[in-house]
Structure formats: C-alpha cells, structure tokens
C-alpha cells in the first residue's frame, strides 16, 4: 500500500475530479450528476487522494444485508499500486461494520485485471449476465462476483 495516499469519504467538491477520472476509464462513464445522485440516494463513497488531488474512488450501496460495489476507479497513472485493493478493503470493512453478509459486484468479462484483484481478495464468480454492459460494438457480458463478509470485514 502507498503511504502517500489518503482515503476519506467522497464529498460534493470531489465530483468533478471523480467524473473526470471515470471518463478516462470507461467508454460509457458515470457523469458528475450520476455520482451526485448516488450520494443523494444515500450510497457510501470514498476517494483516494495524493497531496489533496483525487486519484481514485469507490461507491457502494447497502440494502439490508447485501452490499453492492457500484463503481470503482483508479486514475490510469496510479494503477497497480494497491489503491483499488485498499478501496475494496474499505468497502468490505464498511459492509461488515454495518451488517452486510455479502459484498456483490459486476465486472466486465474483458476486465481480467479487476477479476484477478477480486479473486485475490476472496471473491468468487457466482454467475454471468449476458449483454449487461454497453460496448462500442454491441454489448459485453458481466461476470458476477461475491464475497462473504464476517464481522472483521474479511
């Protein structure tokens, strides 16, 4: 883990930076308005910052005992430094502390790096959704993954 990175709750002032990172990562990105709506809906979100600059984010939704990872992203210049792992661990801890029994997510079938990270964290594939994601040419399948949480979050 990078000791220069600080993690904190996402704030309204972070929305433009988060949306900008999202546009570098996704062909069909969330907009700043969508991130704002997510916060208004009560979703929990964090950012990773380096010297005050937002470089990563994660958003989750807790419904009863299920926590869903809605979106996560790390600026391309900061990838492969353990930042996404730390954000997922924050999600895991939040879920366990708030009564979630399971953490669920969908990931593009083509995103092998993310799938490998999730597997290293203990996620298992639970299914597949055909044509779940928009793609430049048609649709792309989603891999469904789940992690059982315990009281310690792991």
LINPE-V81702 format. One record per run of one state. SS is the DSSP state (helix for helix, strand for strand, loop for the rest). FROM is the first residue (numbers start at 0). TO is the last residue. Records with the same first field share a line. If there is no record, write none. Layout:
SS=FROM-TO  FROM-TO
//
This chain:
loop=0-3  9-10  25-30  40-42  50-51  63-64  74-74  78-81  97-100  108-110  120-122  135-136  148-153
strand=4-8  43-49  52-62  65-73  101-107  123-134  137-147
helix=11-24  31-39  75-77  82-96  111-119
//
